[in-house]
Amino acid sequence: MAVKIFADGADLASIIELNKNPLIKGFTTNPSLMRKSGVTNYREFALQVLAEVKDKPVSFEVISDDFDEMYRQALEISSWGDNVYVKIPITNTKGESSKNLIENLNLARVKINVTAITTLSQFNTVFRKLQHKRDVYISIFAGRIADTGVNPMCLIMEAVEQVYNTKIEIIWASPREVYNIGQADKIGCHIITCTPELISKHEKLKGKNLTEYSRETVQMFFDDAIKSGLTL
């Protein structure tokens, strides 16, 4: 499998454990995941993560809605380690494009992870602003696109084709199922982010005998009926 799996989460214990797994090639976080994990001191949490993850890329996101403040935060986050990528949202909450901020950070040689991309127009706007010999991730939120009933495959394939022969890598973000890992790999997507739960499911179920899986499903229904005391 060529696609690289990055663990997506903000639970320190889980990150430490997953860092031992050779399947995991990097880590990503975001403020929502931090809130879910109860993180209240951003800098302290990040430095704890980086004390454990020293040789794999880790993405941390800016937490401002103002572009000048995003730039300041990005420089600080970047200073935390050579393996740090700074997540910059494609827009602020007002819908204003981050393209100029992204261009300036790229020129300043900050490693960037452009996040929350859902359209080809957004991708093209960012792609035109980047120096192609510098390390950049572009995160396309395939799962969220699919949630709207739109197939994300065409967008990701177009993005993968455009970044060929550059140092830009495309991330399949917010996958919903193990099948997405195979899809990402098949179309040459460079990276896919997976929650610990999806990683566990991938390791347990990938290649599982479907006939046996069918029998186990029936067993589960039968056992639950007995445990519930159901009768007819």
C-alpha positions as CSV (number, residue, x, y, z in Angstrom):
1,M,0.0,0.0,0.0
2,A,1.5,3.3,-1.1
3,V,-0.9,5.7,0.6
4,K,0.4,6.9,4.0
5,I,-1.9,6.7,7.0
6,F,-1.8,9.7,9.4
7,A,-3.5,9.3,12.8
8,D,-6.1,12.1,13.4
9,G,-6.7,12.9,17.0
10,A,-5.7,14.8,20.1
11,D,-5.6,12.2,22.9
12,L,-2.0,12.1,24.1
13,A,-2.1,8.5,25.3
14,S,-3.5,7.4,21.9
15,I,-0.8,9.3,20.0
16,I,2.0,7.8,22.1
17,E,0.6,4.3,21.4
18,L,0.0,4.9,17.7
19,N,3.5,6.3,17.3
20,K,4.8,2.7,18.0
21,N,2.7,1.4,15.1
22,P,4.7,1.1,11.9
23,L,1.5,1.6,9.9
24,I,1.3,5.2,11.1
25,K,3.4,7.7,9.2
26,G,2.3,11.0,10.7
27,F,-0.2,12.8,12.9
28,T,-2.8,15.5,12.5
29,T,-4.9,17.5,15.0
30,N,-7.4,20.3,15.1
31,P,-9.1,22.5,17.7
32,S,-12.3,20.4,17.7
33,L,-10.3,17.2,18.4
34,M,-8.5,19.0,21.2
35,R,-11.7,20.1,22.7
36,K,-13.1,16.6,22.5
37,S,-10.0,15.3,24.3
38,G,-10.1,18.0,27.0
39,V,-7.0,19.9,25.9
40,T,-6.9,23.4,27.6
41,N,-3.3,24.3,27.2
42,Y,-2.4,24.2,23.5
43,R,1.3,24.9,23.7
44,E,1.8,22.4,26.5
45,F,-0.1,19.7,24.7
46,A,1.8,20.3,21.4
47,L,5.2,20.1,23.1
48,Q,4.2,16.9,24.9
49,V,3.2,15.4,21.5
50,L,6.5,16.5,19.9
51,A,8.5,15.1,22.8
52,E,7.1,11.7,21.8
53,V,6.8,12.1,18.0
54,K,10.2,13.2,16.8
55,D,10.6,11.6,13.4
56,K,7.1,11.8,11.9
57,P,5.2,14.9,10.6
58,V,2.7,16.4,13.0
59,S,0.1,19.1,12.0
60,F,-1.1,21.7,14.4
61,E,-3.7,24.4,13.5
62,V,-3.8,28.1,14.0
63,I,-6.7,29.3,16.2
64,S,-7.3,32.8,15.0
65,D,-9.8,34.3,12.5
66,D,-7.5,37.3,11.7
67,F,-4.9,36.7,9.0
68,D,-2.2,38.8,10.6
69,E,-2.6,36.9,13.9
70,M,-2.7,33.6,11.9
71,Y,0.7,34.5,10.4
72,R,2.1,35.2,13.9
73,Q,0.7,32.0,15.3
74,A,2.0,30.0,12.3
75,L,5.5,31.2,12.9
76,E,5.3,30.2,16.5
77,I,3.8,26.8,15.8
78,S,6.4,26.2,13.1
79,S,9.2,26.9,15.6
80,W,8.2,24.0,17.8
81,G,9.9,21.5,15.6
82,D,11.3,20.6,12.1
83,N,8.6,17.9,11.8
84,V,5.7,20.4,12.4
85,Y,3.3,21.4,9.7
86,V,1.0,24.4,10.4
87,K,-2.7,23.9,9.4
88,I,-4.1,27.0,7.7
89,P,-7.8,26.9,6.9
90,I,-8.7,27.7,3.3
91,T,-10.9,30.6,4.5
92,N,-11.6,32.4,7.7
93,T,-15.1,32.3,9.3
94,K,-16.2,35.2,7.1
95,G,-15.4,33.2,4.0
96,E,-12.4,35.3,3.1
97,S,-9.7,33.4,1.2
98,S,-6.5,32.6,3.0
99,K,-4.6,32.5,-0.3
100,N,-2.3,35.5,0.4
101,L,-1.5,34.2,4.0
102,I,-0.7,30.8,2.6
103,E,1.5,32.4,-0.1
104,N,3.4,34.4,2.5
105,L,3.9,31.5,4.8
106,N,5.1,29.4,1.9
107,L,7.6,32.1,0.9
108,A,8.8,32.2,4.6
109,R,9.5,28.4,4.3
110,V,6.9,27.4,6.8
111,K,5.7,23.9,6.3
112,I,1.9,24.3,5.7
113,N,-1.1,22.0,5.8
114,V,-3.9,23.8,3.9
115,T,-7.1,22.5,5.4
116,A,-10.8,22.3,4.9
117,I,-10.7,22.3,1.1
118,T,-14.0,21.1,-0.5
119,T,-13.9,22.5,-4.0
120,L,-11.7,22.4,-7.1
121,S,-11.8,26.2,-7.2
122,Q,-10.3,26.4,-3.7
123,F,-7.6,23.9,-4.6
124,N,-6.7,25.7,-7.8
125,T,-6.5,29.1,-6.0
126,V,-4.1,27.7,-3.4
127,F,-2.1,25.7,-5.9
128,R,-1.3,28.8,-7.9
129,K,0.1,30.5,-4.8
130,L,2.6,27.8,-3.8
131,Q,6.3,27.3,-4.5
132,H,6.3,23.8,-5.7
133,K,9.7,22.9,-4.3
134,R,8.6,23.4,-0.7
135,D,6.9,20.9,1.6
136,V,3.1,21.5,1.6
137,Y,0.1,19.3,2.4
138,I,-3.3,20.1,0.9
139,S,-6.1,18.5,2.9
140,I,-9.3,17.8,0.8
141,F,-12.2,16.9,3.1
142,A,-13.4,14.0,1.1
143,G,-15.7,12.6,3.9
144,R,-17.5,15.9,4.3
145,I,-17.9,16.3,0.5
146,A,-19.3,12.8,0.3
147,D,-21.7,13.6,3.2
148,T,-23.4,16.1,0.9
149,G,-24.0,13.4,-1.8
150,V,-21.1,14.5,-4.0
151,N,-18.4,12.0,-5.1
152,P,-15.0,13.4,-3.9
153,M,-12.9,11.1,-6.1
154,C,-12.8,13.4,-9.2
155,L,-11.6,16.4,-7.1
156,I,-8.9,14.3,-5.4
157,M,-7.7,12.7,-8.7
158,E,-7.5,16.1,-10.3
159,A,-5.5,17.4,-7.4
160,V,-3.1,14.4,-7.4
161,E,-2.5,14.9,-11.1
162,Q,-1.8,18.6,-10.7
163,V,0.8,18.2,-7.9
164,Y,2.8,15.6,-9.8
165,N,6.5,16.3,-9.8
166,T,6.2,18.8,-6.9
167,K,6.8,18.5,-3.2
168,I,3.1,19.1,-2.5
169,E,1.2,16.1,-1.1
170,I,-2.6,15.6,-1.2
171,I,-4.4,14.4,2.0
172,W,-7.7,12.5,1.9
173,A,-9.2,14.0,5.0
174,S,-12.2,12.9,7.1
175,P,-12.6,9.4,5.7
176,R,-15.7,7.5,6.9
177,E,-14.8,3.9,6.3
178,V,-12.0,1.4,5.7
179,Y,-12.9,1.3,2.0
180,N,-11.7,4.9,1.7
181,I,-8.2,3.8,2.5
182,G,-8.2,1.5,-0.5
183,Q,-9.8,4.2,-2.7
184,A,-7.1,6.7,-1.7
185,D,-4.4,4.2,-2.5
186,K,-5.9,3.2,-5.8
187,I,-6.0,6.8,-7.2
188,G,-2.5,7.7,-5.9
189,C,-3.5,10.0,-3.1
190,H,-0.4,10.5,-0.9
191,I,-1.9,10.5,2.6
192,I,-5.2,9.6,4.3
193,T,-6.0,10.8,7.8
194,C,-7.7,8.2,10.1
195,T,-9.1,8.3,13.6
196,P,-7.8,5.7,16.0
197,E,-11.2,4.0,15.7
198,L,-10.8,3.7,11.9
199,I,-7.2,2.5,12.2
200,S,-8.3,-0.2,14.6
201,K,-11.1,-1.2,12.2
202,H,-8.7,-1.3,9.3
203,E,-6.3,-3.6,11.2
204,K,-9.0,-5.9,12.4
205,L,-11.3,-6.1,9.3
206,K,-9.1,-5.5,6.2
207,G,-9.3,-8.7,4.1
208,K,-11.7,-10.4,6.5
209,N,-13.7,-13.4,5.1
210,L,-17.1,-11.9,4.2
211,T,-18.9,-15.3,4.6
212,E,-17.6,-15.6,8.2
213,Y,-18.4,-11.9,8.8
214,S,-22.0,-12.6,7.7
215,R,-22.2,-15.5,10.2
216,E,-20.8,-13.4,13.0
217,T,-23.4,-10.7,12.3
218,V,-26.2,-13.2,12.6
219,Q,-24.6,-14.5,15.8
220,M,-24.6,-11.0,17.2
221,F,-28.3,-10.5,16.4
222,F,-29.2,-13.9,17.9
223,D,-27.1,-13.3,21.1
224,D,-28.7,-9.8,21.6
225,A,-32.2,-11.2,21.2
226,I,-31.4,-13.8,23.9
227,K,-29.8,-11.2,26.2
228,S,-32.8,-8.9,25.9
229,G,-35.2,-11.6,26.7
230,L,-37.2,-11.1,23.6
231,T,-40.0,-13.6,22.9
232,L,-42.7,-14.0,20.3
